[in-house]
Amino acid sequence: MKNMKMNKLASVLLGGSILFGAASCGEMADELSGIWQQVELPEAVETQFASLYPDVKNPEWDEEADGFEAEFEMGGRERSVLFSKAGQLLQVEEEMEANNLPPQVLDYVQEHFSRYDLAESTFLKKGEQTFYVVELENRNEEAELIFNQSGELVQQKGDAGSGAATVQQASLAGPLVLGNAKVNAFARPEASWVLPAELREVSGIALLDDERMACVQDEKGSIFIYNLKDQELEKEYPFGAAGDYEGLAVDGSTAYVLRSDGTVFQVKEFESSKPQVKKYKSALAASQNTEGLALDKADNRLLIACKGHDKTLGKNKGIYELSLESGKMRPEPVITIPLEQELLQATTDKKKKDLYDVLQPSSLEIHPLTGEHYLLDAVNGRIMLVSEDGKLSSVTTLDKKMLRQAEGLSFGSNGEVYIASEGSKKGRGVIHKYKSGL
C-alpha cells in the first residue's frame, strides 16, 4: 500500500482493543521463525501472528513506539496489523476499493475536494471502532481524511478545495457514481474470531448469549461451545456418532442438529454429560443434501433448506418443514423457490453445471426482530432474503477472501449477524460479526 504508514496518525485518535480470537499456535511459529529477519520480535507476537495468518510467509516487520507492525498482501489486498509487545492485536488496516466507501464519505469528498484525485482508500479497525482513511492527491499537494463508521469526518490533514471531486480509480470500471452507492452491510465485520483447530470445518452455529456460541462441524457428533469473550473453546458435548452434520438450532436447553441426509437430532439438556437424544427421520430425497436448519418458534417447527435438488420439483428448490408437535417431516416443500428468478441469474458469474447450481443454500435462519427468512449460499458467496412465496430479495455478495466457505448463520438479540466460515486445509475456521442484516 502506497501510504499505509501515513495512517498511523489515526492511532493518536483511537483507543481500545480488537476482538480477534485465535488459539495459540507455537508449532506454526517455530516453522516460520526464519521469517523474522530484520526485527527481533517477542515470542508472543510471533505466535499470535502465525496463528491469525498461517498462510502469510513474508511479512515486513517494523518496530513502532506502541508495538510491532507487519505489512503483507492477503487476498490481493495490502494489509497492516499492529501488535502490542505482549502479542495483543491492536489494529488492522486494509486497502479497499473506493466504491466500497460509505456514500457519506464520497459525498464529502465530492463537496469539499474539487481539485483532488482519490488516490487510495483504507479500512481501519481499532478496538470496537471502524474508520475509513481517504488519501487525495493534486499534483504536489496531498490531503488525508479520516471518517468514522457513520461517515463523519474526524480528522483532516492537507489542503481543502471546493466543488466536486474528481474520483479516479484505475481498478474501477467506468465512472464512480457519488452519493448513490449502496453500501454492502457485509463488506466489513465489526468483530472477528479465529476458531481453534477443532472447528476448522465449522458448519453450523447458534448464539447462546452475548459471550457464547454453540457450533457443530461436519465430521464429529458433538456440540462445541466457543467462548467469544475469552476467545477459546469452552466445552465439547458429544451427542452421536461421526457424521456429516451441517445445521444447528437451539431452543433453551434443547439443541437440534441437522445431518446432510435430512436426519434431525433432538438433543435435550445438550450441555450435560447425559443428554437425551432423539432422531427424526428424513422424508427427503438423497440428492437434496440438507444444510440449512432454522427454528420457527411461532409455528412450532423446524425449517430445512437443501443445498442439493429434487428433480421432481422441476426448476425449483424447496424449504421443508419438520413439525415439533408430531415429529414428522413433510415430503413436500412449504416454500418453493423458482430458480429462474432474475436476481439469481444476475448475481452469479460462475460457470454452473446446471440450473440447480445457481442456488445452493448452506444455512437458513429467521431474523429475531423482523421475522424475515435469511438464506446463506457458501458456493455462490451470497446472502439473501426469501419470502413465504419463494421470491428472493436483497441478494448480497459476500467477500470470499474473508468468508471462504460461509456455512453457519446466527443472529444476536438486536439483529446482529454472525457468519461462520470453514477454513482451508492449512487455515482456521472463522466467525465474523456484522452490525445489522439486509
ZIVENKA-V836773 format. One line per field, one symbol per residue. phi: phi as a letter, one per 30 degrees, with the letter a starting at -180 (. if undefined). psi: psi as a letter, one per 30 degrees, with the letter a starting at -180 (. if undefined). A space follows every 10 residues. Layout:
# ZIVENKA-V836773
phi->???
psi->???
This chain:
# ZIVENKA-V836773
phi->.dbededded dddcbjbccc caddbedddd dcddddccbd cdeddedddd ddbdcdcbdc cbccdclbcc cacbiibdbb bccdddjddc abbbdbdddc deeddddddd dcbdcccdda bbcbcbidcc bbcccbbbhc cbbbbbcddd icdcabbjcd cbicdccbbd ddciddddic dddddcdbdc abbcddedce cebabaddad cbbdbbbdbc dbccccdddd haddabcdba deaccbbbbb bicccbbccd djdcccbdhd cbdbdccbcc ddccddddhd bcbbdcddch accbccddbb dddidbbbcc bcdddciccd dcdcbccddc deddddcccd dcdaedddbb ecabacddcc idccccbddc ibbacbddci dcbhdbdcdd dcbebdccba bddcjdccbc bdcddccbdb bcccdacd
psi->kehefeffff feellalkik kkllieeeee egffeiefkj kkeeeeeeee eeiffkfilj kkklegbkkk klkkhgkkkk kkklffgkje kkkkllkeff kkeeeeeeee efifgkkjek kkkkkjbgkk lkkkkkkjcg klkkkkkafg gkkfkkkakk alakkjjkjf fkjlkkjkfg kkkjfgeklf lkkkllefge hkfklkkeaf fkkkkllgfk ilkkjkjeef hljelkjkfa lklikflkkk jbgkkkkklf gfkkkkjkhf hlfiljkkkk lkglkfffik fkkkkieegh lkkkkkealj fffbhlllkl kjkfefgkkk fkkfkkjkfg keeeefgkgl kkelefffji kflklkkfef gkkkkkjeef hlklkklfgg kklhjkkljf feieijfkkl klfggkkkkk klllefalll kkkkela.
